[in-house]
Amino acid sequence: MSWMFKLRGTYTRRQALIFGKIGFWITLIIWYLLTMGEDPIVQSGIVPSPLTIMPAFDDLYYDNSLIKNLTLSLGYNFGGYIKAILISIPVAFVIGLYPIANAMFQSQIDAYRFIPLTAVTGIFLIAFGIGTEMKINFLAFGIMIYLIPIIIQRIKEVKEVYIKTVYTIGATDWQTIKTVYIPSVLSRLMDDLRVLTAISWTYIIVAENQASQGGLGTLLFTSKRMGRPDKIFAILLILIIIGIIQDRLFVYLDKKLFPHKYQVKDKYSEKIKDPSLFENTFDFGMMITGWILLGIYLILAINEFLGFLGNIKLLDYLFEDTVWVVHFIFLSILVYKAYKLYNSQINKVKKPIAA
C-alpha cells in the first residue's frame, strides 16, 4: 500500500481502473449531498441535483434537437481544426526554417497569442457574417495563434545531429525538410493538438453564442435564458465526454501514424516489448469500428446524390454547411488506408527479390 503515498509513484492499469471508479463515485456522492433535500447546501438554481440530469437529456433530445445541434458543433470544431492545421503547418515551417521570414514575422506571431479572442468576434462577424464560415474561421484563428508558435518551437527543437547526418550524405534542403524536419515536428505535434482540444471547444461555444443558428453553444445560451441549469449541466457533461473521446482519438492516431514513439524495451531483454492483450484488443476494436464507420459513410455519401434512402439526405441534414468536413475526414481515411494497402503490396513483392 506504500505506492499510494509515494512521491510521483506509479500504479498499474488495474489499480487505475479501480481507484478511478472510486473517485468517480465519491464525486457523485458529494454532488448529491450538496444538492439533496428541500433546502440544499447549494441551491438548485446554481447546481442542479444529479438526479435531474437524465430528465434534462430527454428534454434536450425531444425538445431541442440535441443530435442535430451536436453534429453541427462537431462540424464547426473539426472544420476549424482542419483549416487551422492546413494553414499553420506551411506558415510555421517557412517562419521556423528561413531566417528572413523568422526575422520579419516571429515577433508578430508571438504577440498574437495575447489577443483576447472574445474581443475580435465583432471583426469576424463583419468579415464573414453570422453563418458557418464565421464560426469555422473564428475557431481556426483561435487555434492558429497558439499552433503556429508551437510548430516553430518544435522546428527549433529538432536535434542537430540528425541535420548534420543527412547533410553528410549529401541531402538537399528539400530532402532535409522531408526526411528530418517534417517527421520530427509532426510526431510531436499530436500532443500539442490534444492540449488545444479544450481551447477549441471554448472558442466554438463563444462563436455559436454570437448567432443562434444551432450547435451546443446555442443550446447553452438558450438554457441559460430559460433558467434551466439542469440542461446546462447536461450539455457540459456532453462536452466533457466529447473532449475525452477526441483526446483518445488523437492518442490512437498518434500510435498509428508514429508507432516508434510507443516502442518500449522489455526490461528483461533488449527486444521491443510486445503490445499487451488489452492494447491488441483495443486496436482490433478500433479497426473494426473504423471500417464500420467508413461503410456507413459511403452509404450516406452515395445517398446524398442518389437519394435511395428516402427524401432526407442525412449528412446534409445533420451537418448542413459543414458537411464538407465529414467528406474531408472520411476521404482522408480512405486515401490513408489505400496508401497503407499499396505499401504492403509493394513490400510483399520486394521480399522475394531481397531473398
C-alpha positions, 0 to 999 in steps of 0.5 A, spaced: 500 500 500 506 504 500 505 506 492 499 510 494 503 515 498 509 515 494 512 521 491 510 521 483 509 513 484 506 509 479 500 504 479 498 499 474 492 499 469 488 495 474 489 499 480 487 505 475 481 502 473 479 501 480 481 507 484 478 511 478 471 508 479 472 510 486 473 517 485 468 517 480 463 515 485 465 519 491 464 525 486 457 523 485 456 522 492 458 529 494 454 532 488 448 529 491 449 531 498 450 538 496 444 538 492 439 533 496 433 535 500 428 541 500 433 546 502 440 544 499 447 546 501 447 549 494 441 551 491 438 548 485 438 554 481 446 554 481 447 546 481 442 542 479 441 535 483 444 529 479 438 526 479 435 531 474 440 530 469 437 524 465 430 528 465 434 534 462 437 529 456 430 527 454 428 534 454 434 536 450 433 530 445 425 531 444 425 538 445 431 541 442 434 537 437 440 535 441 443 530 435 442 535 430 445 541 434 451 536 436 453 534 429 453 541 427 458 543 433 462 537 431 462 540 424 464 547 426 470 544 431 473 539 426 472 544 420 476 549 424 481 544 426 482 542 419 483 549 416 487 551 422 492 545 421 492 546 413 494 553 414 499 553 420 503 547 418 506 551 411 506 558 415 510 555 421 515 551 417 517 557 412 517 562 419 521 556 423 526 554 417 528 561 413 531 566 417 528 572 413 521 570 414 523 568 422 526 575 422 520 579 419 514 575 422 516 571 429 515 577 433 508 578 430 506 571 431 508 571 438 504 577 440 498 574 437 497 569 442 495 575 447 489 577 443 483 576 447 479 572 442 472 574 445 474 581 443 475 580 435 468 576 434 465 583 432 471 583 426 469 576 424 462 577 424 463 583 419 468 579 415 464 573 414 457 574 417 453 570 422 453 563 418 458 557 418 464 560 415 464 565 421 464 560 426 469 555 422 474 561 421 473 564 428 475 557 431 481 556 426 484 563 428 483 561 435 487 555 434 492 558 429 495 563 434 497 558 439 499 552 433 503 556 429 508 558 435 508 551 437 510 548 430 516 553 430 518 551 437 518 544 435 522 546 428 527 549 433 527 543 437 529 538 432 536 535 434 542 537 430 545 531 429 540 528 425 541 535 420 548 534 420 547 526 418 543 527 412 547 533 410 553 528 410 550 524 405 549 529 401 541 531 402 538 537 399 534 542 403 528 539 400 530 532 402 532 535 409 525 538 410 522 531 408 526 526 411 528 530 418 524 536 419 517 534 417 517 527 421 520 530 427 515 536 428 509 532 426 510 526 431 510 531 436 505 535 434 499 530 436 500 532 443 500 539 442 493 538 438 490 534 444 492 540 449 488 545 444 482 540 444 479 544 450 481 551 447 477 549 441 471 547 444 471 554 448 472 558 442 466 554 438 461 555 444 463 563 444 462 563 436 455 559 436 453 564 442 454 570 437 448 567 432 443 562 434 443 558 428 444 551 432 450 547 435 451 546 443 453 553 444 446 555 442 443 550 446 447 553 452 445 560 451 438 558 450 438 554 457 441 559 460 435 564 458 430 559 460 433 558 467 434 551 466 441 549 469 439 542 469 440 542 461 446 546 462 449 541 466 447 536 461 450 539 455 457 540 459 457 533 461 456 532 453 462 536 452 466 533 457 465 526 454 466 529 447 473 532 449 475 525 452 473 521 446 477 526 441 483 526 446 483 518 445 482 519 438 488 523 437 492 518 442 490 512 437 492 516 431 498 518 434 500 510 435 498 509 428 501 514 424 508 514 429 508 507 432 516 508 434 514 513 439 510 507 443 516 502 442 518 500 449 524 495 451 522 489 455 526 490 461 528 483 461 531 483 454 533 488 449 527 486 444 521 491 443 516 489 448 510 486 445 503 490 445 499 487 451 492 483 450 488 489 452 492 494 447 491 488 441 484 488 443 483 495 443 486 496 436 482 490 433 476 494 436 478 500 433 479 497 426 473 494 426 469 500 428 473 504 423 471 500 417 464 500 420 464 507 420 467 508 413 461 503 410 456 507 413 459 513 410 459 511 403 452 509 404 450 516 406 455 519 401 452 515 395 445 517 398 446 524 398 446 524 390 442 518 389 437 519 394 435 511 395 434 512 402 428 516 402 427 524 401 432 526 407 439 526 405 442 525 412 449 528 412 446 534 409 441 534 414 445 533 420 451 537 418 448 542 413 454 547 411 459 543 414 458 537 411 464 538 407 468 536 413 465 529 414 467 528 406 474 531 408 475 526 414 472 520 411 476 521 404 482 522 408 481 515 411 480 512 405 486 515 401 490 513 408 488 506 408 489 505 400 496 508 401 497 503 407 494 497 402 499 499 396 505 499 401 504 492 403 503 490 396 509 493 394 513 490 400 510 483 399 513 483 392 520 486 394 521 480 399 522 475 394 527 479 390 531 481 397 531 473 398 
